[in-house]
């Protein structure tokens, strides 16, 4: 496994853990109290894209910020594919 793939999978794991914490805190699952700050771990994972989402209404904003790290995951995957291709060509 290359370093790029390892970074991709670590980022994906962190994203899914942060998303799980967001869902548990937002809906009060497993007997937890509802917590408005449960999505705080999604914010740094979604940078810089969640700064571009300020124009959205509040109802959609929380879910858009929760989905913003997907853009970074896609970009990491594309960069890994490009590095793999360039490594094979040389």
C-alpha positions, 0 to 999 in steps of 0.5 A, spaced: 500 500 500 502 506 498 503 512 502 497 516 498 492 510 499 494 510 506 492 517 507 486 516 503 483 510 507 485 514 514 482 520 511 476 516 510 476 513 516 476 519 520 470 522 516 466 516 517 467 516 525 466 524 525 459 523 521 457 517 526 458 522 531 454 527 528 449 523 527 449 520 534 449 527 537 444 530 532 438 525 533 440 523 540 441 516 538 443 510 543 440 514 549 445 520 548 443 527 549 442 532 543 448 536 542 448 542 537 456 541 537 456 534 535 458 536 528 465 540 530 469 534 527 466 535 520 469 542 519 476 541 519 475 535 514 471 539 510 475 545 509 476 549 505 469 547 501 465 548 507 467 556 507 463 556 500 457 554 503 455 560 507 449 562 502 445 556 504 439 556 508 440 553 515 436 547 514 441 545 508 447 548 511 448 542 516 448 537 511 452 540 506 457 541 511 457 534 513 458 532 506 463 537 504 469 532 506 467 527 500 470 533 496 476 532 499 476 524 499 474 525 491 480 529 490 485 525 494 483 519 490 484 523 483 491 525 486 492 518 488 490 515 481 494 521 478 501 519 482 500 512 480 499 513 473 505 517 473 509 512 477 508 507 472 509 511 466 516 513 468 
